[in-house]
Amino acid sequence: MYAIFKNGGKQYKVSEGDIVLLDRLKLEPKSKIELGEILALHDGKELRFGTPILLGAKIEVEVINHGRAKKVVTFKKRRRKDSKTKRGFRRDFTRVRILKINHQ
């Protein structure tokens, strides 16, 4: 069984027991929440799609911890112009474990 859900403008394909890095959530570690924006669900027999989301389907997740990813460097250079820009950022994330995929 797997599900495809949307969080923070990105889509994730998960099954029970997976660990996923989501955009930073304002939750304490070991807290449990339900995600409701399920786009597709495969229960072993059939694949169901939502229009745009599946009603009644939820994913239970547990927050493991928070962190920051490695630095991503953006470098822009315009040739023969003596112009360049170097910037970087670190993405804040929340690591979560998928506990259960509920469907009806």
DSSP file (Angstrom, degrees, kcal/mol; ACC not computed):
  #  RESIDUE AA STRUCTURE BP1 BP2  ACC     N-H-->O    O-->H-N    N-H-->O    O-->H-N    TCO  KAPPA ALPHA  PHI   PSI    X-CA   Y-CA   Z-CA
    1    1 A M              0   0    0      0, 0.0    15,-0.5     0, 0.0     2,-0.3   0.000 360.0 360.0 360.0 133.6    0.0    0.0    0.0
    2    2 A Y  E     -A   42   0A   0     40,-1.8    40,-2.9    13,-0.2     2,-0.3  -0.965 360.0-157.6-143.3 162.6    1.3    3.5   -0.9
    3    3 A A  E     -AB  41  14A   0     11,-2.8    11,-2.8    -2,-0.3     2,-0.5  -0.968  11.6-142.8-138.7 153.3   -0.1    7.0   -1.1
    4    4 A I  E     +AB  40  13A   0     36,-2.4    35,-2.9    -2,-0.3    36,-1.6  -0.983  30.5 173.5-116.8 122.3    0.9   10.2   -2.8
    5    5 A F  E     -AB  38  12A   0      7,-2.2     7,-2.6    -2,-0.5     2,-0.4  -0.857  26.3-126.0-129.6 164.2    0.3   13.3   -0.8
    6    6 A K  E     + B   0  11A   0     31,-2.1     2,-0.3    -2,-0.3    31,-0.3  -0.905  30.2 161.5-113.2 135.3    1.0   17.0   -1.2
    7    7 A N  E >   - B   0  10A   0      3,-2.6     3,-1.3    -2,-0.4    16,-0.1  -0.905  69.1  -7.2-153.2 122.7    2.9   19.1    1.4
    8    8 A G  T 3  S-     0   0    0     -2,-0.3     3,-0.1     1,-0.3    -2,-0.0   0.816 126.8 -54.6  65.9  31.5    4.5   22.5    0.9
    9    9 A G  T 3  S+     0   0    0      1,-0.3     2,-0.3     0, 0.0    -1,-0.3   0.505 119.7  99.7  81.3   2.8    4.0   22.6   -2.8
   10   10 A K  E <   -B    7   0A   0     -3,-1.3    -3,-2.6     2,-0.0     2,-0.4  -0.847  64.8-134.1-120.2 158.0    5.8   19.2   -3.3
   11   11 A Q  E     -B    6   0A   0     -2,-0.3     2,-0.4    -5,-0.2    -5,-0.2  -0.913  18.3-166.4-114.6 141.0    4.4   15.7   -3.8
   12   12 A Y  E     -B    5   0A   0     -7,-2.6    -7,-2.2    -2,-0.4     2,-0.6  -0.969  14.4-148.4-128.2 139.3    5.7   12.6   -1.9
   13   13 A K  E     +B    4   0A   0     -2,-0.4     2,-0.3    -9,-0.2    -9,-0.2  -0.946  35.1 164.8-106.4 119.9    5.1    8.9   -2.5
   14   14 A V  E     -B    3   0A   0    -11,-2.8   -11,-2.8    -2,-0.6     2,-0.3  -0.909  25.4-164.9-135.4 157.5    5.1    7.0    0.8
   15   15 A S    >   -     0   0    0     -2,-0.3     3,-1.8   -13,-0.2    83,-0.2  -0.847  50.8 -65.1-130.4 172.9    4.2    3.7    2.4
   16   16 A E  T 3  S+     0   0    0    -15,-0.5    83,-0.2    -2,-0.3     3,-0.1  -0.338 120.7  22.7 -64.2 135.7    3.8    2.8    6.0
   17   17 A G  T 3  S+     0   0    0     81,-2.9    -1,-0.2     1,-0.3    82,-0.1   0.277  89.7 134.5  93.6  -9.7    7.0    2.9    8.0
   18   18 A D    <   -     0   0    0     -3,-1.8    80,-2.8    80,-0.1     2,-0.5  -0.336  49.2-138.9 -71.1 154.3    8.8    5.4    5.6
   19   19 A I  E     -D   97   0B   0     78,-0.2     2,-0.3    -3,-0.1    78,-0.2  -0.976  25.5-176.4-115.3 127.9   10.7    8.4    6.9
   20   20 A V  E     -D   96   0B   0     76,-2.5    76,-2.7    -2,-0.5     2,-0.7  -0.930  26.0-133.0-128.6 145.4   10.3   11.6    5.0
   21   21 A L  E     -D   95   0B   0     -2,-0.3    74,-0.2    74,-0.2     2,-0.2  -0.894  33.2-179.6 -98.8 112.7   11.7   15.1    5.2
   22   22 A L  E     -D   94   0B   0     72,-2.8    72,-2.5    -2,-0.7     3,-0.1  -0.615  39.0 -80.8-103.2 165.8    8.9   17.7    5.0
   23   23 A D  E    S-D   93   0B   0     70,-0.2    70,-0.2    -2,-0.2    -1,-0.1  -0.315  75.1 -67.1 -60.3 153.9    9.1   21.5    5.0
   24   24 A R        -     0   0    0     68,-1.0     2,-0.4    69,-0.1    -1,-0.2  -0.165  55.4-165.0 -53.2 126.3    9.5   22.8    8.6
   25   25 A L        -     0   0    0     -3,-0.1     2,-1.8     2,-0.1    -1,-0.1  -0.897  25.9-123.9-111.1 143.6    6.3   22.2   10.7
   26   26 A K  S    S+     0   0    0     -2,-0.4     2,-0.3    68,-0.0    -2,-0.0  -0.499  70.5 117.1 -86.8  69.9    5.8   24.0   14.0
   27   27 A L        -     0   0    0     -2,-1.8    -2,-0.1     4,-0.0     3,-0.1  -0.931  65.2-111.5-134.0 156.3    5.3   20.8   16.1
   28   28 A E    >   -     0   0    0     -2,-0.3     3,-1.5     1,-0.1    35,-0.2  -0.569  45.6 -91.6 -83.2 150.5    7.2   19.2   18.9
   29   29 A P  T 3  S+     0   0    0      0, 0.0    35,-0.2     0, 0.0    -1,-0.1  -0.313 111.8  25.7 -58.4 147.4    9.1   16.0   18.5
   30   30 A K  T 3  S+     0   0    0     33,-3.0     2,-0.2     1,-0.3    34,-0.1   0.488  91.3 130.2  72.2   8.6    7.1   12.8   19.2
   31   31 A S    <   -     0   0    0     -3,-1.5    32,-2.6    32,-0.1     2,-0.4  -0.629  50.4-138.0 -87.1 153.8    3.8   14.6   18.4
   32   32 A K  E     +E   62   0B   0     -2,-0.2     2,-0.3    30,-0.2    30,-0.2  -0.902  25.0 170.3-115.1 139.0    1.4   12.9   16.0
   33   33 A I  E     -E   61   0B   0     28,-2.2    28,-2.7    -2,-0.4     2,-0.4  -0.892  27.7-123.7-137.6 169.0   -0.6   14.7   13.2
   34   34 A E  E     -E   60   0B   0     -2,-0.3     2,-0.4    26,-0.2    26,-0.2  -0.968  14.7-150.9-117.4 133.1   -2.8   13.7   10.3
   35   35 A L  E     -E   59   0B   0     24,-2.8    24,-2.1    -2,-0.4     3,-0.1  -0.877  13.4-178.7-100.6 133.9   -2.1   14.9    6.7
   36   36 A G        +     0   0    0     -2,-0.4     2,-1.6    22,-0.2    21,-0.2   0.515  53.2  94.0-114.9  -5.7   -5.2   15.2    4.6
   37   37 A E        +     0   0    0    -31,-0.3   -31,-2.1    16,-0.1     2,-0.5  -0.496  51.1 165.5 -90.6  70.0   -4.1   16.3    1.1
   38   38 A I  E     -A    5   0A   0     -2,-1.6    16,-2.9    16,-0.4   -33,-0.3  -0.756  15.9-179.2 -88.5 123.0   -4.0   12.8   -0.4
   39   39 A L  E     +     0   0A   0    -35,-2.9    11,-2.6    -2,-0.5     2,-0.3   0.834  66.8   4.5 -91.3 -37.2   -3.8   12.9   -4.2
   40   40 A A  E     -AC   4  49A   0    -36,-1.6   -36,-2.4     9,-0.2     2,-0.4  -0.985  59.7-164.1-148.9 154.9   -3.7    9.1   -5.0
   41   41 A L  E     -AC   3  48A   0      7,-2.4     7,-3.1    -2,-0.3     2,-0.5  -0.984   5.1-166.9-146.6 128.8   -3.9    5.9   -3.0
   42   42 A H  E     -AC   2  47A   0    -40,-2.9   -40,-1.8    -2,-0.4     5,-0.2  -0.973   4.7-178.3-116.9 118.4   -3.0    2.3   -4.0
   43   43 A D        -     0   0    0      3,-1.6     4,-0.1    -2,-0.5    -1,-0.1   0.208  60.5 -88.7-102.4  15.1   -4.3   -0.3   -1.6
   44   44 A G  S    S+     0   0    0      2,-0.2     3,-0.1   -42,-0.1    -2,-0.0   0.028 122.2  46.9 103.3 -27.1   -2.9   -3.4   -3.2
   45   45 A K  S    S+     0   0    0      1,-0.4     2,-0.3     0, 0.0    -1,-0.1   0.759 115.8  14.6-111.8 -47.7   -5.8   -4.0   -5.6
   46   46 A E        -     0   0    0      2,-0.0    -3,-1.6    -5,-0.0     2,-0.6  -0.938  61.4-130.1-136.0 155.6   -6.7   -0.7   -7.2
   47   47 A L  E     -C   42   0A   0     -2,-0.3     2,-0.4    -5,-0.2    -5,-0.2  -0.921  26.0-164.7-105.6 121.2   -5.2    2.7   -7.7
   48   48 A R  E     -C   41   0A   0     -7,-3.1    -7,-2.4    -2,-0.6     2,-0.3  -0.893   1.2-160.2-111.1 136.8   -7.6    5.6   -6.8
   49   49 A F  E     -C   40   0A   0     -2,-0.4    -9,-0.2    -9,-0.2     2,-0.2  -0.863  11.2-135.7-111.9 147.5   -7.1    9.2   -7.8
   50   50 A G        -     0   0    0    -11,-2.6     4,-0.2     2,-0.4     3,-0.1  -0.532  21.3-114.9 -94.4 166.9   -8.6   12.3   -6.2
   51   51 A T  S    S-     0   0    0      2,-1.0     2,-0.1    -2,-0.2   -12,-0.0  -0.638 103.9 -38.7-128.9  76.3  -10.1   15.2   -8.0
   52   52 A P  S    S+     0   0    0      0, 0.0    -2,-0.4     0, 0.0     2,-0.3  -0.983 143.5  13.3 -88.4 -18.4   -7.9   16.9   -6.8
   53   53 A I  S    S-     0   0    0     -4,-0.1    -2,-1.0    -2,-0.1     2,-0.5  -0.859  75.9-111.3-119.3 156.9   -7.8   15.2   -3.3
   54   54 A L    >   -     0   0    0    -16,-2.9     3,-0.7    -2,-0.3   -16,-0.4  -0.715  32.6-133.4 -82.8 127.1   -9.3   11.9   -2.0
   55   55 A L  T 3  S+     0   0    0     -2,-0.5    49,-0.2     1,-0.2     3,-0.1  -0.645  86.5  16.4 -81.2 135.6  -12.0   12.6    0.5
   56   56 A G  T 3  S+     0   0    0     -2,-0.3     2,-0.4     1,-0.3    -1,-0.2   0.301  94.8 118.0  88.6  -9.5  -11.8   10.5    3.7
   57   57 A A    <   +     0   0    0     -3,-0.7   -19,-0.3   -21,-0.2     2,-0.3  -0.760  37.0 170.6 -93.3 137.0   -8.2    9.4    3.2
   58   58 A K  E     - F   0 102B   0     44,-1.9    44,-2.8    -2,-0.4     2,-0.5  -0.973  26.1-143.3-142.3 154.9   -5.7   10.5    5.8
   59   59 A I  E     -EF  35 101B   0    -24,-2.1   -24,-2.8    -2,-0.3     2,-0.5  -0.988  14.6-146.9-120.6 125.3   -2.1    9.7    6.7
   60   60 A E  E     +EF  34 100B   0     40,-3.0    39,-2.6    -2,-0.5    40,-1.4  -0.812  24.7 179.3 -91.8 126.2   -1.0    9.5   10.3
   61   61 A V  E     -EF  33  98B   0    -28,-2.7   -28,-2.2    -2,-0.5     2,-0.4  -0.909  21.0-146.8-127.4 155.0    2.6   10.8   10.9
   62   62 A E  E     -EF  32  97B   0     35,-2.3    35,-2.6    -2,-0.3     2,-0.4  -0.982  22.8-125.1-120.7 131.4    4.8   11.1   13.9
   63   63 A V  E     + F   0  96B   0    -32,-2.6   -33,-3.0    -2,-0.4    33,-0.2  -0.609  26.9 178.8 -76.1 127.5    7.4   13.9   14.1
   64   64 A I  E     -     0   0B   0     31,-3.2     2,-0.3    -2,-0.4    32,-0.2   0.898  56.1 -47.2 -92.5 -58.1   10.9   12.6   14.8
   65   65 A N  E     - F   0  95B   0     30,-1.1    30,-2.7   -36,-0.1    -1,-0.4  -0.957  47.2-110.0-163.2 178.7   13.0   15.8   14.8
   66   66 A H  E     + F   0  94B   0     -2,-0.3     2,-0.3    28,-0.2    28,-0.2  -0.828  40.6 147.5-116.8 157.9   13.8   19.1   13.1
   67   67 A G  E     - F   0  93B   0     26,-2.1    26,-2.6    -2,-0.3     2,-0.4  -0.961  40.6-101.9-168.4-174.2   17.0   20.0   11.2
   68   68 A R  E     - F   0  92B   0     -2,-0.3    24,-0.2    24,-0.2     3,-0.1  -0.993  31.4-133.3-129.4 137.1   18.7   21.9    8.5
   69   69 A A  E     -     0   0B   0     22,-2.8     3,-0.1    -2,-0.4    24,-0.0  -0.150  41.4 -71.9 -78.8 177.1   19.8   20.4    5.2
   70   70 A K  E     -     0   0B   0      1,-0.1    21,-0.5    20,-0.1    -1,-0.2  -0.298  64.1 -86.2 -66.2 156.8   23.2   20.9    3.5
   71   71 A K  E     - F   0  90B   0     19,-0.1     2,-0.5    -3,-0.1    19,-0.2  -0.424  35.8-150.3 -69.2 136.4   23.8   24.3    1.9
   72   72 A V  E     - F   0  89B   0     17,-2.8    17,-1.7    -2,-0.1     2,-0.5  -0.947  12.4-153.0-106.7 123.3   22.6   24.8   -1.6
   73   73 A V  E     - F   0  88B   0     -2,-0.5     2,-0.5    15,-0.2    15,-0.3  -0.847   6.3-162.8-102.2 128.9   24.7   27.3   -3.6
   74   74 A T  E     - F   0  87B   0     13,-3.6    13,-2.8    -2,-0.5     2,-0.5  -0.953  11.8-177.4-108.5 125.7   23.2   29.3   -6.4
   75   75 A F  E     - F   0  86B   0     -2,-0.5     2,-0.5    11,-0.2    11,-0.2  -0.985   5.9-173.2-128.1 123.0   25.8   30.8   -8.7
   76   76 A K  E     + F   0  85B   0      9,-2.7     9,-2.5    -2,-0.5     2,-0.4  -0.965   5.6 178.6-118.0 128.9   25.0   33.0  -11.7
   77   77 A K  E     - F   0  84B   0     -2,-0.5     2,-0.7     7,-0.2     7,-0.2  -0.997  17.3-156.6-132.2 132.3   27.6   34.2  -14.1
   78   78 A R  E > > - F   0  83B   0      5,-2.4     3,-1.5    -2,-0.4     5,-0.8  -0.931  30.7-124.4-105.8 114.8   27.2   36.4  -17.2
   79   79 A R  T 3 5S+     0   0    0     -2,-0.7     5,-0.0     1,-0.3    -2,-0.0  -0.261  85.8   4.8 -66.6 144.2   30.0   35.7  -19.5
   80   80 A R  T 3 5S+     0   0    0      1,-0.1    -1,-0.3     3,-0.0     0, 0.0   0.604 110.5  89.6  61.7  16.3   32.1   38.7  -20.7
   81   81 A K  T < 5S-     0   0    0     -3,-1.5    -2,-0.2     2,-0.2    -1,-0.1   0.456  90.2-128.0-115.1  -5.5   30.2   41.0  -18.4
   82   82 A D  T   5 +     0   0    0     -4,-0.4     2,-0.4     1,-0.2    -3,-0.1   0.906  68.3 130.5  53.6  43.8   32.4   40.8  -15.3
   83   83 A S  E   < + F   0  78B   0     -5,-0.8    -5,-2.4     2,-0.0     2,-0.3  -0.989  24.0 152.8-131.9 124.3   29.1   40.0  -13.4
   84   84 A K  E     - F   0  77B   0     -2,-0.4     2,-0.4    -7,-0.2    -7,-0.2  -0.994  21.3-161.3-149.8 151.3   28.6   37.1  -11.0
   85   85 A T  E     - F   0  76B   0     -9,-2.5    -9,-2.7    -2,-0.3     2,-0.5  -0.999   3.6-170.8-135.3 129.5   26.4   36.4   -8.1
   86   86 A K  E     + F   0  75B   0     -2,-0.4     2,-0.3   -11,-0.2   -11,-0.2  -0.980  18.0 157.1-124.8 120.8   26.9   33.7   -5.4
   87   87 A R  E     - F   0  74B   0    -13,-2.8   -13,-3.6    -2,-0.5     2,-0.3  -0.927  13.1-174.2-135.7 160.4   24.2   33.0   -2.9
   88   88 A G  E     - F   0  73B   0     -2,-0.3     2,-0.3   -15,-0.3   -15,-0.2  -0.979   4.3-174.5-151.1 163.1   23.3   30.1   -0.7
   89   89 A F  E     - F   0  72B   0    -17,-1.7   -17,-2.8    -2,-0.3     2,-0.5  -0.984  19.6-134.5-154.2 159.5   20.6   28.8    1.7
   90   90 A R  E     - F   0  71B   0     -2,-0.3     2,-0.4   -19,-0.2   -19,-0.1  -0.985  25.6-130.9-119.7 128.9   19.9   25.9    4.0
   91   91 A R  E     -     0   0B   0    -21,-0.5   -22,-2.8    -2,-0.5     2,-0.4  -0.625  14.0-137.9 -81.9 130.9   16.5   24.4    3.9
   92   92 A D  E     + F   0  68B   0     -2,-0.4   -68,-1.0   -24,-0.2     2,-0.3  -0.718  32.1 179.0 -82.8 136.5   14.7   23.8    7.3
   93   93 A F  E     -DF  23  67B   0    -26,-2.6   -26,-2.1    -2,-0.4     2,-0.4  -0.912  29.5-140.7-137.1 164.1   13.0   20.5    7.5
   94   94 A T  E     -DF  22  66B   0    -72,-2.5   -72,-2.8    -2,-0.3     2,-0.5  -0.997  20.6-142.4-123.0 124.2   11.0   18.2    9.8
   95   95 A R  E     +DF  21  65B   0    -30,-2.7   -31,-3.2    -2,-0.4   -30,-1.1  -0.770  27.6 179.6 -88.9 124.1   11.7   14.5    9.7
   96   96 A V  E     -DF  20  63B   0    -76,-2.7   -76,-2.5    -2,-0.5     2,-0.4  -0.906  23.5-139.7-127.0 153.4    8.5   12.5   10.1
   97   97 A R  E     -DF  19  62B   0    -35,-2.6   -35,-2.3    -2,-0.3     2,-0.7  -0.937  22.2-127.6-110.6 133.2    7.7    8.7   10.2
   98   98 A I  E     + F   0  61B   0    -80,-2.8   -81,-2.9    -2,-0.4   -37,-0.2  -0.715  31.3 174.3 -81.4 115.5    4.6    7.5    8.3
   99   99 A L  E     -     0   0B   0    -39,-2.6     2,-0.3    -2,-0.7    -1,-0.2   0.914  58.7  -6.2 -88.7 -49.7    2.6    5.5   10.9
  100  100 A K  E     - F   0  60B   0    -40,-1.4   -40,-3.0   -84,-0.1     2,-0.6  -0.999  48.9-144.3-153.6 143.7   -0.6    4.6    9.1
  101  101 A I  E     - F   0  59B   0     -2,-0.3     2,-0.4   -42,-0.2   -42,-0.2  -0.947  24.3-161.7-110.0 112.1   -2.4    5.2    5.8
  102  102 A N  E     + F   0  58B   0    -44,-2.8   -44,-1.9    -2,-0.6     2,-0.3  -0.787  15.2 169.0 -96.2 134.3   -6.2    5.4    6.4
  103  103 A H              0   0    0     -2,-0.4   -46,-0.1   -46,-0.2   -47,-0.1  -0.965 360.0 360.0-139.6 158.5   -8.6    5.0    3.5
  104  104 A Q              0   0    0     -2,-0.3   -47,-0.1   -49,-0.2    -1,-0.1   0.344 360.0 360.0-129.8 360.0  -12.3    4.5    3.2
